[in-house]
């Protein structure tokens, strides 16, 4: 799913009486395409800057991917069921952040979902309904409370056998944050788009002057509305990213870690079901994690959780008998979106 992005269609801007191109480069990483936009960068250091940004993104992938045999996450998954595993400060700090987010979201965001994700086959792009026995085994290996993090020794330990970490719902956002931090140190205004599901910017040009569209989950290529990032990050999660249909029901890669055996879809009942969530947050890692959690929780349960994040905004897109509807908390122009639908 790719939210409408005006930058993808207008790569030139009028500045000082002439048309000048944006500096833009893309590269495949972390299972998606990262596109980096730079503003007013000196031509002589253009290559150097882009190279540094993409090297940082690739470094994050090599550290946090559960598909690269040499990654730190794979090592932890292999060893942490046998006892405490010492890890480096960067990995440990992100795991602490993720566990705290799990607690605040009542377990709707949970990086111990790896075994469950593997059971459904979404991560490998071969999704199918698992057998009841496979689901029960996966359920037993999921639970953020079974992830023991010792801050004194900087160790990671799984308290249940068979657990697997999967940082897919947060690692892309973390990579965007680290890349933007690098560009800030260089004094460069920029925007980074990670597959259009995670978008963040710094500086006035991209934050204040370029509206970013939120995708319509039904009408491909169309936008529900636009927002200005304002030095914030936008993350969008929805069933169109990865889903399949079986026996008339739609199953999504956004799995419920709270009740794994009751995987819900957009067509499970007559009550409105969540099709898509978008989050505006101070950083991309938080936006990514919250967009996943709010998709699982929905507006009724998510409202109370969002009280813990006053600097964040959420927009839910729901599907029901009457078609699409919207619900939002602190989201710009939510009522306008509802009326237009």
C-alpha positions as CSV (number, residue, x, y, z in Angstrom):
1,X,0.0,0.0,0.0
2,X,1.5,3.3,-1.0
3,X,-0.1,6.6,0.3
4,X,-0.3,9.3,-2.2
5,X,2.8,11.4,-2.1
6,X,2.9,14.7,-4.1
7,X,6.7,14.5,-4.2
8,X,6.5,11.4,-6.4
9,X,4.6,13.3,-9.0
10,X,6.2,16.8,-8.7
11,X,10.0,16.5,-8.6
12,X,10.6,20.1,-9.5
13,X,10.0,23.3,-7.5
14,X,10.1,26.9,-8.5
15,X,12.9,28.6,-6.5
16,X,14.4,32.0,-7.2
17,X,12.8,32.2,-10.6
18,X,14.0,28.9,-12.1
19,X,13.0,25.3,-12.0
20,X,15.4,23.2,-10.0
21,X,15.2,19.4,-9.5
22,X,15.0,17.8,-6.1
23,X,17.9,15.6,-5.2
24,X,16.3,12.2,-4.9
25,X,17.6,8.7,-4.8
26,X,16.0,5.3,-4.0
27,X,17.4,2.0,-2.9
28,X,15.8,-1.4,-1.9
29,X,16.3,-2.3,1.7
30,X,14.4,-4.0,4.6
31,X,11.9,-5.5,2.1
32,X,10.8,-2.2,0.8
33,X,12.1,0.8,-1.2
34,X,13.6,3.7,0.7
35,X,13.5,7.0,-1.1
36,X,15.5,9.9,0.1
37,X,14.7,13.5,-0.9
38,X,17.3,16.2,-0.1
39,X,16.8,20.0,-0.3
40,X,19.3,22.6,-1.4
41,X,22.3,20.2,-1.1
42,X,25.6,21.3,-2.6
43,X,26.2,19.3,-5.8
44,X,29.7,18.4,-4.9
45,X,28.7,16.4,-1.9
46,X,25.5,14.9,-3.3
47,X,26.9,11.4,-3.9
48,X,28.7,11.3,-0.5
49,X,25.5,12.3,1.4
50,X,23.3,9.7,-0.3
51,X,25.9,7.0,0.1
52,X,26.1,7.8,3.9
53,X,22.3,7.6,4.3
54,X,21.9,4.3,2.5
55,X,24.8,2.8,4.3
56,X,23.2,3.7,7.6
57,X,19.9,2.1,6.5
58,X,21.7,-1.0,5.4
59,X,23.5,-1.2,8.7
60,X,20.2,-1.1,10.6
61,X,18.9,-3.9,8.3
62,X,22.0,-6.1,8.9
63,X,21.5,-5.6,12.7
64,X,17.8,-6.1,13.1
65,X,16.6,-8.4,10.3
66,X,15.4,-11.8,11.3
67,X,16.1,-13.1,7.8
68,X,19.9,-12.4,7.6
69,X,21.8,-15.1,9.3
70,X,24.5,-12.7,10.5
71,X,22.1,-10.3,12.2
72,X,22.1,-9.7,16.0
73,X,18.4,-10.5,16.1
74,X,19.0,-13.9,14.6
75,X,21.7,-14.6,17.1
76,X,19.4,-13.6,20.0
77,X,16.6,-15.8,18.5
78,X,19.0,-18.7,18.4
79,X,20.4,-18.4,21.9
80,X,18.0,-16.5,24.2
81,X,15.9,-19.5,25.1
82,X,18.9,-21.2,26.6
83,X,19.8,-18.3,28.9
84,X,20.7,-14.6,29.0
85,X,22.4,-13.2,25.9
86,X,24.6,-10.1,26.1
87,X,23.9,-7.6,23.2
88,X,25.1,-4.2,22.2
89,X,23.7,-1.0,23.5
90,X,21.8,0.0,20.3
91,X,20.0,-3.3,20.1
92,X,19.2,-3.4,23.8
93,X,17.9,0.1,23.8
94,X,15.5,-0.6,20.9
95,X,14.3,-3.8,22.6
96,X,13.6,-1.8,25.9
97,X,11.7,0.8,23.9
98,X,9.7,-2.0,22.1
99,X,8.8,-3.7,25.4
100,X,7.7,-0.5,27.0
101,X,5.5,0.2,24.0
102,X,4.0,-3.3,24.4
103,X,3.1,-2.5,28.0
104,X,1.6,0.8,27.1
105,X,-0.5,-0.7,24.3
106,X,-1.7,-3.6,26.4
107,X,0.3,-6.0,24.2
108,X,-1.2,-4.9,20.9
109,X,2.3,-4.1,19.8
110,X,4.6,-7.1,20.5
111,X,8.0,-7.9,19.0
112,X,7.8,-11.5,20.3
113,X,5.3,-12.2,17.5
114,X,8.0,-13.9,15.3
115,X,6.7,-17.4,15.7
116,X,3.1,-16.4,14.9
117,X,4.2,-14.4,11.9
118,X,6.1,-17.4,10.6
119,X,3.1,-19.7,11.2
120,X,0.9,-17.5,8.9
121,X,3.7,-17.2,6.3
122,X,3.3,-13.5,5.8
123,X,6.9,-12.6,6.4
124,X,8.0,-15.1,3.7
125,X,5.3,-13.9,1.4
126,X,3.6,-17.3,1.3
127,X,0.5,-16.6,3.5
128,X,-1.9,-19.4,4.4
129,X,-4.2,-20.3,7.2
130,X,-2.1,-22.4,9.7
131,X,-3.4,-25.6,11.2
132,X,-4.9,-25.3,14.8
133,X,-1.9,-27.2,16.2
134,X,0.5,-24.8,14.6
135,X,-1.4,-21.8,15.9
136,X,-1.5,-23.2,19.4
137,X,2.3,-23.8,19.4
138,X,2.8,-20.3,18.0
139,X,0.5,-18.7,20.6
140,X,2.5,-20.4,23.4
141,X,5.7,-18.7,22.1
142,X,4.2,-15.1,22.0
143,X,4.1,-12.7,24.9
144,X,6.1,-9.6,25.7
145,X,6.1,-10.4,29.4
146,X,8.2,-13.5,28.6
147,X,10.9,-11.2,27.2
148,X,13.4,-10.6,30.0
149,X,15.7,-7.6,29.6
150,X,18.3,-7.0,32.3
151,X,19.4,-3.4,32.2
152,X,22.4,-4.0,34.6
153,X,23.9,-6.7,32.4
154,X,22.4,-5.7,29.1
155,X,21.1,-9.2,28.5
156,X,18.1,-10.6,26.6
157,X,16.4,-13.8,27.7
158,X,13.3,-15.7,26.5
159,X,11.4,-17.1,29.4
160,X,9.4,-19.4,27.1
161,X,11.0,-21.8,24.7
162,X,10.4,-21.3,21.0
163,X,10.1,-17.5,21.2
164,X,11.3,-15.4,18.2
165,X,11.7,-11.7,18.0
166,X,10.3,-9.9,14.9
167,X,11.0,-6.2,14.7
168,X,9.4,-5.8,11.3
169,X,6.8,-3.4,12.8
170,X,9.4,-1.0,14.1
171,X,12.7,-1.5,12.4
172,X,11.9,0.5,9.2
173,X,10.8,3.4,11.3
174,X,14.0,3.1,13.4
175,X,16.1,3.2,10.2
176,X,14.3,6.3,9.0
177,X,15.0,8.0,12.4
178,X,18.7,7.1,12.3
179,X,19.1,8.3,8.7
180,X,17.3,11.6,9.5
181,X,19.6,12.1,12.5
182,X,22.6,11.7,10.2
183,X,21.2,14.3,7.8
184,X,20.6,16.7,10.7
185,X,24.2,16.5,11.8
186,X,25.1,17.4,8.3
187,X,22.7,20.4,8.4
188,X,20.6,19.0,5.5
189,X,16.8,19.3,5.2
190,X,15.4,16.0,4.0
191,X,12.5,13.7,3.8
192,X,12.7,9.9,3.8
193,X,10.0,7.6,2.5
194,X,10.2,3.9,3.5
195,X,7.8,2.3,1.1
196,X,5.3,5.0,1.8
197,X,4.3,3.2,5.1
198,X,6.9,5.3,7.1
199,X,7.6,8.9,6.1
200,X,9.4,11.5,8.1
201,X,11.1,14.9,7.4
202,X,13.2,17.5,9.1
203,X,13.5,21.2,8.3
204,X,10.9,23.7,7.0
205,X,10.9,22.8,3.3
206,X,9.5,19.2,3.5
207,X,7.9,19.6,6.9
208,X,5.9,22.8,6.4
209,X,5.5,23.2,2.6
210,X,4.8,19.8,1.2
211,X,1.5,18.0,2.0
212,X,1.7,14.3,2.4
213,X,-1.4,12.2,1.4
214,X,-2.9,9.4,3.4
215,X,-3.9,6.5,1.1
216,X,-7.5,5.5,0.5
217,X,-7.5,1.8,1.4
218,X,-10.0,0.9,-1.3
219,X,-9.4,3.3,-4.2
220,X,-5.9,2.5,-5.4
221,X,-3.8,5.6,-6.0
222,X,-6.2,8.0,-4.4
223,X,-5.9,10.0,-1.1
224,X,-8.2,10.4,1.8
225,X,-6.7,13.7,2.7
226,X,-3.4,15.5,3.3
227,X,-1.3,16.4,6.3
228,X,1.9,18.4,6.8
229,X,4.5,16.5,8.7
230,X,5.8,19.4,10.7
231,X,9.0,17.7,11.8
232,X,6.9,14.6,12.7
233,X,6.7,11.1,11.3
234,X,3.7,9.5,9.5
235,X,3.2,5.7,9.6
236,X,0.3,3.9,7.9
237,X,-0.7,0.2,8.4
238,X,-3.4,-1.5,6.6
239,X,-4.7,-4.8,5.1
240,X,-3.7,-3.8,1.6
241,X,0.0,-4.1,2.4
242,X,-0.3,-7.9,2.7
243,X,-3.5,-9.9,2.8
244,X,-5.2,-12.9,1.2
245,X,-8.7,-14.2,0.9
246,X,-9.9,-17.7,2.0
247,X,-13.5,-18.9,2.2
248,X,-14.7,-15.4,1.6
249,X,-12.7,-13.9,4.5
250,X,-9.8,-11.5,4.2
251,X,-6.7,-12.2,6.4
252,X,-4.0,-9.6,7.0
253,X,-0.4,-9.7,8.0
254,X,-1.3,-7.4,11.0
255,X,-1.7,-10.3,13.4
256,X,-3.3,-10.0,16.9
257,X,-0.6,-10.9,19.5
258,X,-3.2,-10.6,22.3
259,X,-5.5,-13.3,20.9
260,X,-3.6,-15.1,18.2
261,X,-6.3,-17.8,17.7
262,X,-8.9,-15.2,16.9
263,X,-7.3,-13.6,13.9
264,X,-9.8,-11.0,12.8
265,X,-10.3,-9.7,9.3
266,X,-12.2,-6.8,7.7
267,X,-15.1,-9.1,6.9
268,X,-15.5,-11.1,10.1
269,X,-18.7,-9.4,11.4
270,X,-21.3,-6.8,10.7
271,X,-19.5,-4.4,13.1
272,X,-17.1,-1.9,11.5
273,X,-13.6,-3.4,11.1
274,X,-10.3,-1.6,10.9
275,X,-9.0,-1.3,7.3
276,X,-6.2,1.1,8.0
277,X,-4.6,3.2,10.7
278,X,-2.3,6.2,10.3
279,X,-0.2,7.8,13.1
280,X,1.5,11.1,13.4
281,X,4.3,11.0,16.0
282,X,7.5,12.7,17.0
283,X,9.6,9.9,15.5
284,X,9.2,7.1,13.1
285,X,9.9,4.2,15.5
286,X,7.0,5.3,17.7
287,X,4.8,6.0,14.7
288,X,5.4,2.5,13.3
289,X,4.8,0.7,16.6
290,X,1.6,2.7,17.4
291,X,0.1,2.3,13.9
292,X,0.3,-1.5,14.3
293,X,-1.1,-1.3,17.9
294,X,-4.0,1.0,16.9
295,X,-4.9,-1.3,14.0
296,X,-5.2,-4.2,16.5
297,X,-7.0,-2.2,19.2
298,X,-9.4,-0.2,17.0
299,X,-11.0,3.1,18.1
300,X,-12.9,1.9,21.2
301,X,-9.9,0.3,23.0
302,X,-7.3,2.5,21.3
303,X,-8.8,5.8,22.7
304,X,-7.7,5.0,26.2
305,X,-4.2,3.9,25.1
306,X,-3.7,7.1,23.0
307,X,-4.1,9.1,26.2
308,X,-0.5,8.0,27.1
309,X,0.7,9.6,23.8
310,X,-0.4,13.2,23.8
311,X,2.1,14.2,21.1
312,X,0.6,11.7,18.7
313,X,-2.4,11.6,16.5
314,X,-4.3,8.6,15.0
315,X,-6.7,8.1,12.1
316,X,-8.7,4.9,11.8
317,X,-10.4,3.9,8.5
318,X,-13.2,1.5,9.2
319,X,-15.3,-0.7,6.9
320,X,-18.9,-1.6,7.7
321,X,-22.3,-2.2,6.1
322,X,-22.5,1.5,5.2
323,X,-19.1,1.6,3.6
324,X,-16.0,3.3,4.8
325,X,-16.0,5.6,7.8
326,X,-13.3,7.4,9.8
327,X,-12.4,7.9,13.4
328,X,-9.6,10.0,14.8
329,X,-7.9,11.4,17.8
330,X,-6.1,14.7,17.4
331,X,-5.9,14.1,13.7
332,X,-6.0,17.2,11.5
333,X,-9.3,17.8,9.7
334,X,-10.8,14.4,10.7
335,X,-14.3,15.7,10.4
336,X,-13.6,16.9,6.9
337,X,-12.5,13.4,5.9
338,X,-15.6,11.8,7.4
339,X,-17.9,14.3,5.5
340,X,-16.1,13.7,2.2
341,X,-16.5,10.0,2.5
